[in-house]
Amino acid sequence: MSNGIMHVEHVFDITGRGTVISGKVISGGFHKKDNVIIKHTDGGIRKTTIRDIALINFLDYSKRHDHIAFILTGIKKTDVVDGDVIEVVKSEQVE
């Protein structure tokens, strides 16, 4: 199971692909199709799924210190801001 944490550095849209969240993995790693939560700077939480992970090429897994970008399911550019944290959903986290 993945256990990644990433700080959001940039948020942008790619027409035909969706919202892209980029930043640096600060702990663990992420897999394509991981269920993740977005921890907002205001304390709010939102769940989503990683559709794709990209470095220079598309990846199935990322690791600590990689500067990566996620394409997330059901997320709009306005749903995420710089400074939010993306984290893999753990079984004990409340829905």
Order of alpha helices (4+ residues) and beta strands (2+ residues): beta-beta-beta-beta-beta-beta-beta-beta-beta
